[in-house]
Amino acid sequence: MLDLFHRTLARIRAVFHPKEFDSDLDMELEEHLNLLAEEHIRRGVSPEEAHRRARIEFGGVMQLKEAHRETRARTASPHRSLPGSTQRE
C-alpha cells in the first residue's frame, strides 16, 4: 500500500515539477555512468578512456531520457490506455 502511495506521489510530482524530475533523472544517469567508468578504471583503463567506454556501454543517454519522459507522460495521463480499452484521440 505504501509503495502505491509513493508511486502515485512520484507521478504527481513529475506532472507538476517536470524540471525537478528531469534533474533527478540527470543525476541518476550520471551516477550510473560514473559507476561504469570506475569499473573500467579499476581494470586499468585511463580515466578519459573509462568515461568514453562507459558512455558507449550505457548507450544513448538522450534517447533514454526521451523514452523516460514519454513513459512518464503516458503514466501521468488521465486517459492512458488500459489493456482491452480503446485509446482516445
BELJO-V837206 format. One record per helix or strand of 3 or more residues. SS is the DSSP state (alpha for helix, beta for strand). FROM is the first residue (numbers start at 1). LEN is the number of residues. If there is no record, write none. Layout:
SS;FROM;LEN, SS;FROM;LEN
This chain:
alpha;2;15, alpha;18;25, alpha;47;12, alpha;61;16
